[in-house]
Amino acid sequence: MASSYTDLGVELITTGEKAGLWGQITNTNLQIMEQESGGFLAKSIAGGAQTTPLGITDGATTGSDARNAIIELTGTITGNQIVTVPDSIQKNYVVFNNTSGAFTVQFKTVSGTGPTFSTTNKSTKILYSNGTNIIDVTANLGDLAVGAVTATGHVLPGANDTYDLGAVGNVWRNVYTGDLHLNNEHKTEGNIIDGSKGSWTLQEGAKDIYLINNKSNEKFRLKLEKI
């Protein structure tokens, strides 16, 4: 009776079969398990709008891009991208969208759904396949309680104009920042006073505070009253 294979391509030898091949098959199975648990893949998806399938080959590490645990998507994209992994597999993924180009990248199963990196979201997501869809674990970490956080790079929201920093009744004590940039031009509606939209930068001087209208390039000095 011929061997069978798991959804991830591990060969299951039938009793009494594959005489003299057990060592070779076992070594390949161990390599497959290593690939599944910690394998790294850099995959270019450069080009226009397209679907890039990542597959799994039974009993082999080659031709099995979807089996890798860590996947870095690279290349310059000129259209929205879809990357698929096979249906029915159950495993974890860490996916880094390291593409360039302002287009979306979706990571999903062939027949199911999965999360989408927005046009500006060049970040890493922790994901898992439940056999039907790809689930974004990262999206559910919003209530994670942590201590002090020190960032050595940019800290960006996952989507534009969607999330708050602090809340009513749960405010930050002090905010320390350099120049302050204010912009509501991407909103559907303008401000609540006259409905207009604008882009302003507030900067500090030695004795004054200045406002720059980024749309008209006009510059203003705030009138300060000494006390």
BELDA-V215127 format. One record per residue. N is the residue number from 0. SS is DSSP state (a for helix, b for strand, c for the rest). PHI is phi in whole degrees, -180 to 180 (none if undefined). Layout:
N;SS;PHI
N;SS;PHI
This chain:
0;c;none
1;c;-71
2;c;-64
3;b;-115
4;b;-135
5;c;-76
6;c;-61
7;c;-93
8;c;91
9;c;-74
10;b;-81
11;b;-109
12;c;-82
13;c;-74
14;c;-53
15;c;89
16;c;-103
17;c;61
18;c;-57
19;c;80
20;c;-115
21;a;-60
22;a;-62
23;a;-63
24;a;-67
25;a;-63
26;a;-62
27;a;-65
28;a;-61
29;a;-66
30;a;-66
31;a;-63
32;a;-66
33;a;-65
34;a;-63
35;a;-67
36;a;-88
37;a;-153
38;c;-67
39;b;-113
40;b;-132
41;b;-101
42;b;-122
43;b;-80
44;c;-122
45;c;-59
46;b;124
47;c;-77
48;c;-54
49;b;-165
50;b;-114
51;b;-109
52;b;-84
53;b;-107
54;c;-111
55;c;-134
56;c;-103
57;c;-60
58;c;67
59;c;-151
60;c;-88
61;c;-78
62;c;67
63;c;-130
64;a;-57
65;a;-71
66;a;-84
67;c;-65
68;c;-80
69;b;-120
70;b;-126
71;b;-107
72;b;-91
73;b;-126
74;c;103
75;b;-89
76;b;-102
77;c;-118
78;c;-165
79;c;-64
80;b;-115
81;b;-128
82;b;-118
83;b;-118
84;b;-121
85;c;-61
86;c;-68
87;c;78
88;c;-80
89;b;-125
90;b;-165
91;b;-97
92;b;-138
93;b;-119
94;b;-118
95;b;-108
96;b;-85
97;c;-104
98;c;-81
99;b;-117
100;c;119
101;c;-87
102;c;-139
103;c;-79
104;b;-134
105;b;-104
106;b;-118
107;b;-150
108;b;-80
109;c;-57
110;c;-103
111;c;-106
112;c;-118
113;c;-174
114;c;-72
115;b;-122
116;b;-75
117;c;-69
118;c;-61
119;c;-110
120;c;-90
121;c;-104
122;c;-134
123;b;-115
124;b;-119
125;b;-96
126;b;-130
127;b;-148
128;b;-100
129;b;-97
130;c;96
131;c;-126
132;c;-130
133;b;-97
134;b;-105
135;b;-91
136;c;-68
137;a;-56
138;a;-67
139;a;-103
140;c;-98
141;c;-61
142;c;-99
143;c;-68
144;c;-93
145;c;-132
146;c;-85
147;c;-62
148;c;-122
149;c;-116
150;c;-104
151;c;-103
152;c;-145
153;c;-67
154;c;-113
155;c;-122
156;c;-70
157;c;-73
158;c;-150
159;c;-76
160;c;54
161;c;-125
162;c;-116
163;c;-104
164;c;-107
165;c;85
166;b;-159
167;c;-60
168;c;81
169;b;-148
170;c;-94
171;c;-74
172;c;-68
173;c;-135
174;c;-121
175;c;-110
176;c;-151
177;c;-85
178;c;-59
179;b;-110
180;b;-110
181;b;-120
182;b;-153
183;c;-121
184;c;-69
185;c;-83
186;c;-74
187;c;-67
188;c;-116
189;c;-85
190;c;-71
191;c;-83
192;c;-86
193;c;-123
194;c;78
195;c;-85
196;c;-121
197;c;-155
198;b;-142
199;b;-130
200;b;-127
201;b;-104
202;b;-128
203;b;-101
204;c;-116
205;c;-65
206;c;-128
207;c;-138
208;b;-114
209;b;-117
210;b;-118
211;b;-117
212;b;-83
213;c;-72
214;c;-86
215;c;-101
216;c;66
217;c;-75
218;b;-123
219;b;-132
220;b;-110
221;c;-71
222;c;-81
223;c;-110
224;c;-110
225;c;-75
226;c;-126
